[in-house]
Amino acid sequence: MKQTEFDLLIVGGGMVGASLAIALENSELTIGLIETHPLKSNSQPSYDDRGIALSYGSQRIFDSMGLWSDIAAYATPIKQIHISDRGRFGVTRLSADAEHVPALGQVLLARELGFQLNQRLQQQANLTLLCPAQVEKLNQHTDAVELTLNTGQHYSAKLVVAADGKNSTIRQLLGIGSWQQQYQQTALTANISTDKKHQGWAYERFTDTGPLALLPMSENRSSLVWTVKTGEEKALLALSDADFLQRLQQRFGYRAGRFVRVGQRHSHPLTLMQADMPIQHRIVFIGNAAHSLHPIAGQGFNLGLRDVAVLAELLHNEHDDCGNMQILHCYQQWREQDQDHVVKATDNLVKLFSNDIKMLGHLRGAGLAIMDNLPFAKHWLAQKSMGLGQKQPRLGRGMQL
Ligand SMILES: Cc1cc2nc3c(=O)[nH]c(=O)nc-3n(C[C@H](O)[C@H](O)[C@H](O)COP(=O)(O)OP(=O)(O)OC[C@H]3O[C@@H](n4cnc5c(N)ncnc54)[C@H](O)[C@@H]3O)c2cc1C
């Protein structure tokens, strides 16, 4: 049986798997990337029209990887964030000026990010693109993991990185369980034009049916993530553009101006998932394959990119055996706290802000108002949303590998 050997096989060429391959482009590792979809196709589900808010920390990681200069032209800076609770008096405002940073984050279309990542993958000398193809079988041996693809080809590697998304095939093949929260919520995404310039404002508005976020984008558009109870999205998807805009305006109010145009609408059912055992013999799970979040605070990809930055640092100079268990333990120890914290914080936020208990509503309003007057509390929240405040890998500190 003919088998091709690599140091590293990455399964999944979405945002996270692609970023890991690029982060390792100057290493001596031989890398194979297996992806279900052809890289040039528009069918890759994670590269749709959703707006991705990149934290300040993620921007720094991309900058250290030499990617930010390609991405910057498509990104819109977030200068301020306005957090409010519909029907309550309290608000909290965060600003880039107060944090002494040029922007709290940057927003770009997942499609445009995907295009830039795919361009870079195609120029990478130490990378073999194995797509379109899917993993069908996996065998763990002492010194390597062997993968069989639906194309009939066999590959082996010292380390397999599973970056194959929320419903990870690798997780299923290994029979690894996961902790899941079914929120019975669905996110409706669309790009919205307003009659007023957004001036870099991002809005997070909590409503009794779920949070509603508007992220600033180019040409006076904003990216909408509207969370509704599952089932309710059907009626919203079926509305005419004018009726949809009217319904949104009722829900959001006029703080961002009048909503005048809406692009294509998509829906995404929401669950929170954390894999039980993210490291295995010669296998590691990263990104959505390890933890998939509710988009309430726009943290999913940012968390996955921090997985990438740490793993790339640990693998970069590992020429002998990049799959040894010591490296994987080290990775797990480094990432555990940040992952657990973001998963729990996201879950708590969803539960706190997605219910209509009157007393809790008053407390939320008061909490937002108090926070707005406490600079240290706002600084803490801003640091968290910028992806700072934990032990930073080299790429997160602006250093190359
Ligand atoms: C509505 C919404 C808004 C969001 N907004 C934000 C935001 O503002 N900021 C933020 O940081 N995050 C955000 N996220 C989260 C972000 O989209 C995800 O965290 C990110 O897409 C995860 O990337 P990934 O590469 O880990 O997984 P995926 O994007 O799911 O990619 C997995 C890849 O693996 C491939 N694959 C799957 N199975 C196989 C197989 N067997 N063999 C080979 N390949 C396979 C798939 O084709 C895919 O390309 C949002 C998510 C949603 C739903």
The ligand as an ORCA input file, in Angstrom:
! r2SCAN-3c Opt
* xyz 0 1
  C     -23.064     33.864     12.892
  C     -21.649     33.728     13.328
  C     -20.881     34.863     13.552
  C     -19.562     34.735     14.005
  N     -18.841     35.869     14.267
  C     -17.586     35.759     14.749
  C     -16.829     36.925     15.049
  O     -17.280     38.055     14.876
  N     -15.562     36.762     15.544
  C     -15.021     35.518     15.764
  O     -13.890     35.429     16.231
  N     -15.721     34.400     15.456
  C     -16.971     34.489     14.965
  N     -17.680     33.356     14.645
  C     -17.036     32.034     14.828
  C     -16.187     31.629     13.628
  O     -16.948     31.660     12.448
  C     -15.641     30.226     13.882
  O     -14.980     30.219     15.115
  C     -14.665     29.799     12.801
  O     -15.312     29.709     11.561
  C     -14.055     28.438     13.166
  O     -13.141     28.063     12.174
  P     -12.599     26.566     12.057
  O     -11.617     26.620     10.940
  O     -12.188     26.063     13.379
  O     -13.862     25.697     11.676
  P     -14.747     25.739     10.332
  O     -14.924     27.146      9.898
  O     -15.982     24.955     10.607
  O     -13.851     24.981      9.256
  C     -13.695     23.586      9.250
  C     -13.164     23.160      7.897
  O     -12.933     21.764      7.911
  C     -13.418     21.185      6.707
  N     -13.740     19.765      7.008
  C     -14.740     19.295      7.786
  N     -14.695     17.947      7.851
  C     -13.635     17.548      7.106
  C     -13.070     16.278      6.782
  N     -13.588     15.129      7.230
  N     -11.974     16.235      5.988
  C     -11.441     17.370      5.511
  N     -11.941     18.615      5.782
  C     -13.024     18.709      6.571
  C     -14.630     22.042      6.345
  O     -14.926     21.981      4.975
  C     -14.150     23.440      6.759
  O     -13.484     24.110      5.717
  C     -19.004     33.451     14.201
  C     -19.769     32.309     13.940
  C     -21.087     32.443     13.515
  C     -21.890     31.203     13.263
*
